């Protein structure tokens, strides 16, 4: 019951936070904001699978940069992965990937009647690589993910799950008309959502 109350309170904070969207001239803050308010993203890899080798392959993954709410997260997209997953098998051959997150998954775009392709329904494209987190970061990743995705705790232990993060090297923001904005990782990590 306490967990349910915590999730309900967090959902209320998330809805309130979605009303305070950063202005378009603050692209780094928008990138942090969008990631923090999204629970999943589309991860694109270069396929290592027979018949698809070298071709782009996109898949949906749950993610989190920290607990929901206005306090903000770390900005680091954490994931809970298993080598049994096809995209993870691709990453074992080539860890480079791109990750797209969009406010289309939140109430914000629906409330304003923005189509997911409308630039006002902000989305962020991260480019970088997936890396397993070290032992000192594993607890942080676990807390970040399990508070947003409590079902993960009960996933089969024999699947050898591990915590990973998206190591960001490039960031593109589309949150207004006029094209993409480029944000450096340094700018991104220096602001709060």
LINURKA-V458908 format. One record per residue. RES is the residue in one small letter. PHI is phi in radians with two decimals (NA if undefined). Layout:
BEGIN
RES:PHI + RES:PHI
END
This chain:
BEGIN
x:NA + x:-1.10 + x:-1.10 + x:-1.11 + x:-1.10 + x:-1.09 + x:-1.13 + x:-1.14 + x:-1.09 + x:-1.11 + x:-1.11 + x:-1.10 + x:-1.14 + x:-1.11 + x:-1.09 + x:-1.10 + x:-1.14 + x:-1.17 + x:-1.34 + x:-1.79 + x:-1.17 + x:-1.11 + x:-1.24 + x:-1.01 + x:-1.31 + x:-1.90 + x:-1.08 + x:-1.14 + x:-1.15 + x:-1.09 + x:-1.04 + x:-1.12 + x:-1.06 + x:-1.10 + x:-1.03 + x:-1.12 + x:-1.66 + x:-1.90 + x:-1.77 + x:-2.67 + x:-2.63 + x:-1.70 + x:-1.75 + x:-1.89 + x:-2.11 + x:-1.69 + x:-1.12 + x:-1.90 + x:-1.40 + x:-0.99 + x:1.55 + x:-2.14 + x:-0.83 + x:1.48 + x:-1.63 + x:-1.12 + x:-2.50 + x:-1.90 + x:-2.62 + x:-1.61 + x:-2.34 + x:-1.23 + x:-2.62 + x:-2.86 + x:-1.92 + x:2.56 + x:-1.02 + x:-1.16 + x:2.13 + x:-1.27 + x:-1.23 + x:1.45 + x:-2.02 + x:-1.41 + x:1.54 + x:-1.56 + x:-1.33 + x:-1.65 + x:-2.43 + x:-2.01 + x:-2.20 + x:-2.37 + x:-1.15 + x:-1.33 + x:-1.41 + x:-1.08 + x:-1.21 + x:-1.17 + x:-1.10 + x:-1.08 + x:-1.14 + x:-1.18 + x:-1.55 + x:-2.54 + x:-1.35 + x:-1.24 + x:-2.78 + x:-2.21 + x:-2.31 + x:-2.00 + x:-2.21 + x:-2.44 + x:-1.17 + x:-1.05 + x:-1.47 + x:-1.83 + x:-1.19 + x:-0.98 + x:-1.20 + x:-1.12 + x:-1.05 + x:-1.60 + x:1.01 + x:-1.59 + x:-1.14 + x:-0.97 + x:-1.50 + x:-1.17 + x:-1.01 + x:-1.22 + x:-1.59 + x:-0.91 + x:-2.43 + x:-2.12 + x:-2.08 + x:-1.78 + x:-2.15 + x:2.97 + x:-2.54 + x:-1.71 + x:-2.30 + x:-1.17 + x:-1.38 + x:-1.39 + x:-1.02 + x:-1.23 + x:-1.70 + x:-1.07 + x:-1.12 + x:-1.09 + x:-1.10 + x:-1.07 + x:-1.09 + x:-1.04 + x:-1.36 + x:-1.24 + x:-1.26 + x:-1.56 + x:-2.26 + x:-1.05 + x:-1.05 + x:-0.99 + x:-1.04 + x:-1.78 + x:-1.17 + x:-0.96 + x:-1.15 + x:-1.31 + x:-1.56 + x:0.94 + x:-1.12 + x:-2.53 + x:-1.61 + x:-2.40 + x:-2.39 + x:-1.56 + x:-1.48 + x:-1.36 + x:-2.03 + x:-2.47 + x:-2.42 + x:-2.12 + x:-2.08 + x:-2.14 + x:-2.38 + x:-2.83 + x:-1.31 + x:1.98 + x:1.84 + x:-1.25 + x:-2.00 + x:-1.71 + x:-2.17 + x:-1.43 + x:-1.00 + x:-1.10 + x:-1.12 + x:-1.04 + x:-1.34 + x:-1.54 + x:-1.97 + x:-1.83 + x:-1.12
END
